[in-house]
Amino acid sequence: MPIDMKLFQDLIARYEWPKAVAVTGALGSGKTEWVLNLALGLKQIEQQVTIADADIINPYFCIRQVVNSLEEKGFKVLTAPGQAKWADMPVVSAEVDWALSSPGKLLLDIGGDAEGALALKQFQNRIIQAGYLLILVVNAYRPQTSTIEKIDLMRRRMEEICGLKVGALVSNSHLMQETTPQDVLEGYKVVRAAADHMGLPLLYAGTSPAIYEATAEIMKDEPVPVWPVSRYMLLPWEPGAIWATGLPAKHHASRILGQDAYQKLSGR
């Protein structure tokens, strides 16, 4: 299914977005893909968007892979300075503080486990002052977040470490290429039950664009909108991945970030 930028716009427009939107989740949740998808959506409503790469848990699958292409398309991308951007350590660019005082929205990609929340700790007071939403992306098919109790435990551990409160959930339940619309629905039900248990809103149910229409049909009676989550990141072992070659995967970034929809977005 081709990406429909109007659909992104409609999905984003369903909610009011604060200054800072931090996105986190367990390994395998797809939280980095959600950061980039939300960035696309926010751009559609003419928001200036800054993306901060604060993933200290998994540097092998993060925004650092495509930073140059993102900047070429008009996004401001913040990473740790110099070679530290490739280190697995709690270093987050001090420019995050600048971004909190600048126009537009700030999207933060937070490490894929509770310890990743440490990256937010140094900005806790400023983020609270600016206004924030901390989103927990959940894949109900991952062992760490397969039950209501495990999802709630992860939320509480993150909140204890970073000093911020999770304000919403996103269901991104999938089984990679084997995912069916029914899988998306069943995973969504687990995440929705967890959201209800915690008294939190469930913003979206993610699915592959390839099965978006079928998923939207099977979930038409559900109160949560379905988002076609486009994939922008390569797995470390895939041909062209930065970790496979030692060099930025320019052809991959061009294929993903230079697609027709994105060209319309950037005006090129």
JONOR-V908292 format. One record per run of one state. SS is the DSSP state (H for helix, E for strand, L for the rest). FROM is the first residue (numbers start at 1). TO is the last residue. Records with the same first field share a line. If there is no record, write none. Layout:
SS=FROM-TO / FROM-TO
This chain:
L=1-4 / 13-19 / 26-30 / 45-48 / 55-62 / 73-75 / 79-81 / 87-94 / 100-104 / 111-113 / 122-123 / 131-131 / 139-142 / 146-147 / 163-165 / 172-175 / 179-180 / 199-200 / 208-208 / 219-224 / 229-241 / 246-249 / 258-259 / 267-268
H=5-12 / 31-44 / 63-72 / 82-86 / 95-99 / 114-121 / 124-130 / 143-145 / 148-162 / 176-178 / 181-198 / 209-218 / 242-245 / 250-257 / 260-266
E=20-25 / 49-54 / 76-78 / 105-110 / 132-138 / 166-171 / 201-207 / 225-228
